[in-house]
Amino acid sequence: YHKSKGTFYAFLSIKETGMSSEAFAEKLLEEEQVVVVPGNAFGDYGEGYIRISFASAMENIRIGMDRLEVFMQRIAESR
């Protein structure tokens, strides 16, 4: 992740999961109730990434990031 200047979005690589950006976003929503935008929504170069937004209350961001961490740990353990 590279910190952006002047935006409230982050584009995170999920390539190490081996999942498509759409599959990752759907599974994250299903399992952790966290909504992200699959990178392929931004064209072919976005595949392998997800976009997250920080345009929410800090507590919601913390909860979402904690759930994302749990999700990523579960994926890592299953490999």
C-alpha positions as CSV (number, residue, x, y, z in Angstrom):
1,Y,0.0,0.0,0.0
2,H,1.3,3.5,-0.9
3,K,-0.2,6.4,1.0
4,S,-2.1,8.7,-1.2
5,K,-2.1,12.5,-0.9
6,G,-5.5,14.0,-0.8
7,T,-8.0,11.2,-1.1
8,F,-10.0,9.0,1.2
9,Y,-9.6,5.8,-0.7
10,A,-6.9,3.1,-0.7
11,F,-6.2,0.6,-3.5
12,L,-4.9,-2.6,-1.8
13,S,-3.3,-5.5,-3.5
14,I,-4.9,-8.9,-2.9
15,K,-2.8,-10.7,-5.4
16,E,-1.2,-13.0,-2.8
17,T,-4.6,-14.5,-2.0
18,G,-4.9,-16.0,-5.5
19,M,-8.5,-14.8,-5.7
20,S,-10.0,-12.5,-8.3
21,S,-10.9,-9.1,-7.0
22,E,-14.6,-9.9,-7.5
23,A,-14.4,-13.2,-5.6
24,F,-12.5,-11.5,-2.8
25,A,-15.0,-8.7,-2.5
26,E,-18.0,-11.1,-2.5
27,K,-16.4,-13.5,0.0
28,L,-15.4,-10.6,2.3
29,L,-19.0,-9.2,2.2
30,E,-20.5,-12.7,2.8
31,E,-18.2,-13.7,5.7
32,E,-17.4,-10.4,7.4
33,Q,-20.1,-8.0,6.2
34,V,-17.4,-5.6,4.9
35,V,-18.0,-3.9,1.6
36,V,-15.1,-3.1,-0.7
37,V,-15.0,-2.3,-4.5
38,P,-13.3,-5.0,-6.6
39,G,-10.4,-3.5,-8.5
40,N,-11.7,-4.8,-11.8
41,A,-14.5,-2.2,-11.6
42,F,-11.8,0.2,-12.6
43,G,-10.6,-1.7,-15.6
44,D,-8.2,-4.6,-16.4
45,Y,-5.3,-3.0,-14.5
46,G,-7.4,-3.0,-11.3
47,E,-7.6,-6.8,-11.2
48,G,-5.8,-8.1,-8.2
49,Y,-6.7,-5.1,-6.1
50,I,-9.6,-3.9,-3.9
51,R,-10.6,-0.3,-3.1
52,I,-11.5,0.7,0.4
53,S,-12.9,4.0,1.5
54,F,-12.1,5.9,4.6
55,A,-15.2,8.2,4.3
56,S,-16.8,7.0,7.5
57,A,-16.6,7.4,11.2
58,M,-13.3,6.3,12.7
59,E,-15.0,3.5,14.7
60,N,-16.5,2.1,11.5
61,I,-13.1,2.1,9.9
62,R,-11.5,0.3,12.8
63,I,-14.3,-2.3,12.8
64,G,-13.9,-2.8,9.0
65,M,-10.1,-3.1,9.2
66,D,-10.3,-5.5,12.1
67,R,-12.7,-7.7,10.1
68,L,-10.5,-7.5,7.0
69,E,-7.6,-8.6,9.1
70,V,-9.6,-11.6,10.4
71,F,-10.6,-12.5,6.9
72,M,-7.0,-12.3,5.6
73,Q,-5.8,-14.5,8.5
74,R,-8.4,-17.1,7.6
75,I,-7.3,-17.1,4.0
76,A,-3.6,-17.4,5.0
77,E,-4.4,-20.3,7.4
78,S,-6.3,-22.2,4.7
79,R,-3.4,-22.1,2.2
